[in-house]
Amino acid sequence: MRRGSIVRILGLTVVFAAVQAVVAVAFKWLPTSASRQMDRITFVYWFATVICIAIFALVMAVIVYSVWQFRAQPDDESDGLPIHGHTGLEIGWTIVPAILVIAIGVVSAIVLSQNGRAGTNPLHVNVTAQQFEWSFAYPDNKNLKSHELVLLVNRSTRLDFEALDVIHSFWVPEFGQKQDAVPGIHTHLVVTPTRTGHFTLICTELCGLGHATMRAAVSVVDAAGFAAWIKKQQSGVGSGGSAAFVSGGCGGCHAFKPAGSAGQIGPGLDNLEADAKKAGQPLADYVKQAIVDPNAYLVPGFQKGVMPTTFGQSLSPQQIDALVKYLTGTA
């Protein structure tokens, strides 16, 4: 290949690479990182992106140059020259991509290994997923239970998952990782938050009619804030009926004016007395049964198996009683 051709191809390569680089940095492709794991994943992303930009720019430069330089003239109907290959080029475009793919694989394997290390003193949180809510237990703090995930900044946390019904998937975008919660299988994930703030936990595995409402609040706090939160939870503050309604995700499926919710997946809760009369049950008994055994009686027009049957286990007796009083207006 002539020197002039090489110069032109390199020039086109620089142009294509520059255009792609502008596109790559002009848009916010990833959420702002809030964990060490996300920082490492972001590095892998940009490592692979730079390699892809270089390869794409070079390939496009060769294609554009070849189409322009060796294009057939309008009146040329002859066959093209026979080409017998170029051993050096064939070796080059085999070895170089192989090296680049291996490099991406090695970097990814190192990051995956580092992201799985919880260190010597992690915070332990047991995560339970069920249609359509998340709940969390803190075995290091007398197995405190909460429907909000609270983590310590700059301290690794090991999240151990279990699913009570179908497959769910844990994802906080700013933490950069996903982990499935699978019935009968115990999975785990390590997260090391790097900044305080409030985030949203999203289920990313289609798990039923209420899948879109299966979210939970996530807070990252400092040591003092975490200690204060633990003390508040252990004292029972925030365990009333309205708190149980919100933390249990009831508003995502049910309409209830006092809570300001407008869910349409399940029956509305503003006319419970009339519904109890139709079911032939006392109001309080009807509401409690609807929480702990929702398939025992179905409101006409709603199908069986949509509402979780595990609230009797995930909510304490005190929370259930408080929720019944809240829904019946006797609190």
C-alpha positions as CSV (number, residue, x, y, z in Angstrom):
1,M,0.0,0.0,0.0
2,R,1.3,3.4,-0.9
3,R,2.3,5.9,1.7
4,G,-0.3,8.4,0.6
5,S,-3.0,5.8,0.9
6,I,-1.9,5.0,4.5
7,V,-1.9,8.7,5.4
8,R,-5.4,9.1,4.0
9,I,-6.7,6.1,5.9
10,L,-5.2,7.3,9.1
11,G,-6.7,10.8,8.6
12,L,-10.1,9.3,8.0
13,T,-9.6,7.1,11.1
14,V,-8.9,10.2,13.2
15,V,-12.0,11.9,11.9
16,F,-14.3,9.0,12.6
17,A,-12.8,8.4,16.0
18,A,-13.3,12.1,16.9
19,V,-16.9,12.0,15.9
20,Q,-17.6,8.9,17.9
21,A,-15.7,10.3,20.9
22,V,-17.9,13.4,20.8
23,V,-21.1,11.2,20.8
24,A,-19.7,9.1,23.6
25,V,-19.0,12.0,26.0
26,A,-21.9,14.3,24.9
27,F,-24.6,12.1,26.4
28,K,-25.0,10.8,29.9
29,W,-25.1,7.0,29.2
30,L,-24.8,5.8,32.8
31,P,-26.3,7.1,36.1
32,T,-24.0,8.9,38.5
33,S,-22.1,6.3,40.5
34,A,-22.9,5.9,44.2
35,S,-20.8,2.7,44.9
36,R,-17.3,1.4,44.4
37,Q,-18.7,-1.4,42.4
38,M,-20.3,1.0,40.0
39,D,-17.0,2.9,39.7
40,R,-15.3,-0.3,38.6
41,I,-18.1,-1.2,36.2
42,T,-17.8,2.3,34.7
43,F,-14.1,1.8,34.1
44,V,-14.8,-1.4,32.2
45,Y,-17.5,0.3,30.2
46,W,-15.1,3.1,29.0
47,F,-12.3,0.6,28.5
48,A,-14.4,-1.4,26.1
49,T,-15.8,1.8,24.5
50,V,-12.4,3.2,23.7
51,I,-11.4,-0.1,22.0
52,C,-14.7,-0.2,20.1
53,I,-14.3,3.4,18.9
54,A,-10.8,2.7,17.6
55,I,-11.8,-0.5,15.8
56,F,-14.9,1.1,14.3
57,A,-13.1,4.2,13.1
58,L,-10.3,2.2,11.4
59,V,-12.8,-0.2,9.7
60,M,-15.0,2.7,8.5
61,A,-11.9,4.6,7.3
62,V,-10.7,1.6,5.2
63,I,-14.3,1.1,3.8
64,V,-14.8,4.7,2.8
65,Y,-11.3,5.0,1.3
66,S,-11.7,1.7,-0.6
67,V,-15.2,2.7,-2.0
68,W,-13.9,6.0,-3.1
69,Q,-10.5,5.0,-4.4
70,F,-11.4,1.8,-6.1
71,R,-14.9,2.5,-7.3
72,A,-15.8,1.3,-10.8
73,Q,-16.3,3.9,-13.5
74,P,-19.8,4.3,-15.0
75,D,-18.9,2.6,-18.3
76,D,-16.6,-0.1,-16.7
77,E,-18.3,-3.5,-16.9
78,S,-15.2,-5.6,-16.7
79,D,-14.5,-8.0,-13.9
80,G,-12.5,-6.9,-10.9
81,L,-8.8,-7.9,-10.5
82,P,-8.3,-11.3,-8.9
83,I,-7.2,-11.0,-5.3
84,H,-5.3,-13.9,-3.6
85,G,-5.2,-12.4,-0.1
86,H,-2.6,-10.9,2.1
87,T,-1.1,-13.2,4.7
88,G,0.2,-10.4,6.8
89,L,-3.1,-8.6,7.0
90,E,-5.0,-11.8,7.7
91,I,-2.7,-12.6,10.6
92,G,-2.9,-9.0,11.9
93,W,-6.7,-8.8,11.9
94,T,-6.9,-12.1,13.6
95,I,-4.3,-11.5,16.4
96,V,-5.1,-7.9,17.2
97,P,-8.9,-8.5,17.8
98,A,-8.0,-11.6,19.8
99,I,-5.7,-9.6,22.0
100,L,-8.3,-6.9,22.5
101,V,-11.1,-9.4,23.4
102,I,-8.8,-11.1,25.9
103,A,-7.9,-7.7,27.4
104,I,-11.6,-6.9,27.9
105,G,-12.2,-10.4,29.4
106,V,-9.3,-10.1,31.8
107,V,-10.3,-6.6,33.0
108,S,-13.9,-7.7,33.4
109,A,-12.9,-10.8,35.4
110,I,-10.7,-8.7,37.7
111,V,-13.6,-6.2,38.3
112,L,-16.1,-9.1,38.8
113,S,-13.8,-10.6,41.4
114,Q,-13.2,-7.3,43.2
115,N,-16.9,-6.5,43.2
116,G,-17.7,-9.8,44.9
117,R,-15.4,-9.2,47.9
118,A,-17.2,-8.0,51.0
119,G,-14.1,-7.5,53.2
120,T,-13.6,-8.5,56.8
121,N,-16.4,-6.6,58.4
122,P,-19.4,-6.1,56.1
123,L,-22.9,-5.1,57.1
124,H,-25.3,-8.0,56.6
125,V,-28.8,-7.5,55.2
126,N,-31.2,-10.3,54.3
127,V,-33.4,-9.2,51.4
128,T,-36.8,-10.9,50.9
129,A,-38.6,-10.4,47.6
130,Q,-42.3,-11.2,47.0
131,Q,-45.1,-9.9,44.9
132,F,-44.9,-6.9,45.0
133,E,-42.7,-5.7,47.8
134,W,-39.2,-5.8,49.2
135,S,-38.4,-6.3,52.9
136,F,-35.1,-6.2,54.7
137,A,-33.8,-7.8,57.9
138,Y,-30.6,-6.8,59.8
139,P,-29.2,-9.8,61.6
140,D,-26.4,-7.7,63.1
141,N,-29.0,-5.5,64.8
142,K,-31.3,-8.1,66.5
143,N,-32.7,-9.1,63.1
144,L,-34.5,-5.7,62.8
145,K,-37.0,-5.7,59.9
146,S,-37.8,-2.8,57.6
147,H,-39.3,-2.1,54.2
148,E,-36.7,0.5,53.6
149,L,-33.1,-0.4,52.8
150,V,-30.7,1.7,54.8
151,L,-26.9,1.3,54.2
152,L,-23.7,2.8,55.6
153,V,-21.6,5.0,53.4
154,N,-18.1,3.7,52.7
155,R,-18.9,0.3,54.4
156,S,-19.4,-2.8,52.4
157,T,-22.7,-4.5,52.7
158,R,-23.5,-8.1,51.9
159,L,-27.1,-8.5,50.6
160,D,-28.4,-12.1,50.8
161,F,-31.5,-12.7,48.7
162,E,-34.5,-15.0,48.9
163,A,-37.7,-15.0,46.9
164,L,-41.0,-16.2,48.3
165,D,-43.0,-16.7,45.1
166,V,-41.4,-16.0,41.7
167,I,-38.2,-14.6,40.3
168,H,-37.5,-11.0,41.1
169,S,-34.4,-8.9,40.3
170,F,-32.7,-6.3,42.6
171,W,-31.4,-3.1,40.9
172,V,-30.4,0.3,42.2
173,P,-29.2,2.1,39.1
174,E,-26.6,4.2,41.0
175,F,-25.1,1.0,42.5
176,G,-24.5,-0.4,39.0
177,Q,-25.3,-4.1,39.7
178,K,-28.3,-6.4,39.4
179,Q,-29.0,-9.6,41.2
180,D,-31.9,-12.1,40.8
181,A,-33.8,-13.4,43.8
182,V,-34.8,-16.9,42.9
183,P,-37.2,-19.2,44.8
184,G,-35.2,-22.0,46.4
185,I,-31.8,-20.5,45.6
186,H,-29.8,-18.2,47.9
187,T,-28.0,-15.5,46.0
188,H,-26.0,-12.5,47.2
189,L,-24.6,-9.2,46.2
190,V,-21.9,-6.9,47.7
191,V,-22.5,-3.1,47.7
192,T,-20.1,-0.4,49.0
193,P,-21.8,3.0,48.9
194,T,-19.6,6.0,48.3
195,R,-22.0,8.8,48.9
196,T,-25.0,9.5,51.1
197,G,-28.4,10.1,49.6
198,H,-31.7,8.6,48.7
199,F,-32.2,6.2,45.8
200,T,-34.8,3.8,44.5
201,L,-34.7,0.0,44.4
202,I,-36.4,-1.4,41.3
203,C,-37.5,-4.9,40.4
204,T,-36.3,-5.6,36.9
205,E,-37.7,-9.1,36.4
206,L,-41.3,-9.2,35.2
207,C,-43.1,-10.7,38.3
208,G,-46.8,-10.2,37.8
209,L,-49.4,-7.5,37.3
210,G,-47.9,-5.3,40.0
211,H,-44.3,-5.5,38.7
212,A,-44.1,-1.8,37.9
213,T,-45.0,-0.9,41.5
214,M,-42.4,-3.2,43.1
215,R,-40.0,-0.5,44.3
216,A,-38.5,0.4,47.7
217,A,-36.7,3.4,49.2
218,V,-32.9,3.1,49.7
219,S,-31.0,5.5,51.9
220,V,-27.3,5.7,52.4
221,V,-26.3,7.4,55.6
222,D,-23.2,8.0,57.8
223,A,-22.5,6.1,61.0
224,A,-24.4,8.5,63.2
225,G,-27.4,8.5,60.9
226,F,-27.5,4.7,60.8
227,A,-27.3,4.4,64.6
228,A,-30.2,6.9,64.9
229,W,-32.2,5.0,62.4
230,I,-31.7,1.7,64.1
231,K,-32.7,3.2,67.5
232,K,-35.8,4.7,65.9
233,Q,-36.8,1.4,64.3
234,Q,-36.2,-0.6,67.5
235,S,-38.3,1.9,69.5
236,G,-41.3,1.2,67.2
237,V,-41.6,4.7,65.8
238,G,-42.9,4.5,62.2
239,S,-44.6,1.1,62.7
240,G,-48.2,2.4,62.6
241,G,-50.9,1.5,60.1
242,S,-50.0,4.3,57.6
243,A,-46.4,3.4,57.7
244,A,-47.2,-0.3,57.1
245,F,-49.5,0.7,54.2
246,V,-46.6,2.7,52.6
247,S,-43.8,0.3,53.3
248,G,-45.8,-2.7,52.2
249,G,-46.4,-1.2,48.8
250,C,-50.2,-1.3,49.2
251,G,-50.7,1.9,47.4
252,G,-49.2,0.5,44.2
253,C,-52.1,-1.9,43.8
254,H,-55.0,-0.3,45.8
255,A,-56.8,3.1,45.7
256,F,-57.2,4.6,49.2
257,K,-58.0,8.3,49.7
258,P,-56.4,8.7,53.2
259,A,-53.1,7.5,51.8
260,G,-53.4,9.4,48.5
261,S,-53.0,6.2,46.5
262,A,-54.7,5.4,43.2
263,G,-53.6,1.8,42.4
264,Q,-56.0,-0.1,40.0
265,I,-54.5,-3.6,40.2
266,G,-56.5,-4.6,43.3
267,P,-59.9,-3.5,44.6
268,G,-60.3,0.0,46.1
269,L,-60.2,0.3,49.9
270,D,-62.5,3.3,50.4
271,N,-65.6,1.2,50.6
272,L,-64.5,-1.7,52.8
273,E,-67.6,-1.7,55.0
274,A,-69.8,-2.4,52.0
275,D,-67.4,-5.1,50.7
276,A,-67.4,-6.7,54.1
277,K,-71.2,-6.8,54.2
278,K,-71.2,-8.5,50.7
279,A,-68.7,-11.1,52.1
280,G,-70.9,-11.6,55.2
281,Q,-68.0,-10.8,57.6
282,P,-67.4,-8.3,60.3
283,L,-65.3,-5.4,58.9
284,A,-62.2,-6.0,61.0
285,D,-62.2,-9.7,60.3
286,Y,-62.8,-9.1,56.6
287,V,-59.8,-6.7,56.3
288,K,-57.5,-8.9,58.3
289,Q,-58.4,-12.0,56.2
290,A,-57.8,-9.9,53.0
291,I,-54.2,-9.2,54.3
292,V,-53.1,-12.6,55.5
293,D,-55.3,-14.9,53.2
294,P,-56.3,-12.8,50.2
295,N,-57.5,-15.8,48.2
296,A,-60.1,-16.8,50.8
297,Y,-62.6,-14.2,49.4
298,L,-62.3,-12.4,46.1
299,V,-64.0,-9.2,45.3
300,P,-66.0,-9.7,42.1
301,G,-64.1,-8.6,39.1
302,F,-60.6,-9.5,40.5
303,Q,-58.7,-12.7,40.0
304,K,-57.1,-15.1,42.4
305,G,-53.3,-15.2,42.9
306,V,-52.5,-11.5,42.2
307,M,-52.1,-10.3,45.8
308,P,-49.2,-11.9,47.7
309,T,-50.2,-14.5,50.3
310,T,-47.1,-13.9,52.4
311,F,-48.0,-10.7,54.3
312,G,-48.9,-12.8,57.3
313,Q,-45.2,-13.7,57.5
314,S,-43.5,-10.5,56.3
315,L,-45.6,-8.2,58.6
316,S,-45.5,-8.6,62.4
317,P,-48.8,-9.1,64.3
318,Q,-48.5,-5.5,65.5
319,Q,-48.2,-4.2,62.0
320,I,-51.1,-6.2,60.8
321,D,-53.3,-5.0,63.6
322,A,-52.2,-1.4,63.0
323,L,-52.9,-1.8,59.3
324,V,-56.4,-3.1,60.0
325,K,-57.2,-0.2,62.2
326,Y,-55.9,2.2,59.7
327,L,-57.9,0.8,56.8
328,T,-61.1,0.6,58.9
329,G,-60.7,4.1,60.3
330,T,-60.5,2.9,63.9
331,A,-56.9,3.9,64.6
